[in-house]
Amino acid sequence: MTVRADERLIANWLTVCCVVIFGMILLGGVTRLTHSGLSMVEWRPLVGIIPPLSEAEWMRVFNEYKLSPEYQLINFGMDLAGFKSIFLFEYLHRVLGRLIGLLYFLPLVYFWAKGRIPSDVKGRLVVFLILGGCQGLLGWYMVKSGLVQDPRVSQYRLAAHLGLAIFLYCCLAWLAFELHARARGWQAKIQTQVAPWGLALVVLVFVMALSGALVAGTRAGFAYSTWPLMGTQFIPDGLYSMTPWWKSVFEDITTVQFNHRMFAYGLIVLIGIYSWKLWSTGLKTPATFVLVALVAQVLLGISALLFHIPVSIGAAHQGGAVVLLTALIFAERSLVWQRTGKSR
């Protein structure tokens, strides 16, 4: 096999991993919005892939849930049918996490044994594997925060869990694009005037996604279901009212939602300028991709507010952040890796 064939093979495998992780992020949003995340009070990494198969097993699992704060304080009186409906989303979320682990680990071992992995990317692939394992542990650490007196997961742990998932997605997408470019015979040729914008915007949108996790974790999205005003004001009363003031950034629902909105407005301007710069350099496809992803994400965010965050729109808004990141990664990589001469 040629080097380029190996690069194409690994790039295709990583692309498949990205698609499945994107589905996992969407499912995670649905699980959170349907309040299903605390329905499984056990963490059984090995045997947890097997769901309850008998009525007796269902009752055992349901009785364990009845001991949890969520049941006693929020879902008291829920019947078995209602429990099954929320259990399903969390169960599928955990099973898909395990499948992603296998989808990554087994091909990695096989390609490594066959010598199909380019030597300069082996280290990164190992690091991604370790981070993937940490993501599973972090997911349970997040769930545990809601199995105490207050049946809500910590917004800090939620942001960390979602952030690591998106970070892993971005790393895999970044490497996949690089390997696709190398397989086509493209060369690294940085457009110095525009390329720094791309990386900076990837980082800023990632931070914006973390801000969105704080909105979700504090339920701040339900506090002001109006736009462009927050209630009757553009700048609402009570901003940064906690002591010390910086805690408001993470815990005060008014401040959390206000910051998320202001961050979004700033990004709209910056990404708009970036799209124009991409178009000016001749990269019209990446520019269009970025602009369409931005507009869609803005519309989803506004719709989520106005319609009180329905599950479909809320999950789509979470996925939209990943789509926008994908568009920005595609644009940045298109600036760096360019066709030179005749490629094969």
Order of alpha helices (4+ residues) and beta strands (2+ residues): alpha-alpha-alpha-alpha-alpha-alpha-beta-alpha-alpha-alpha-alpha-alpha-beta
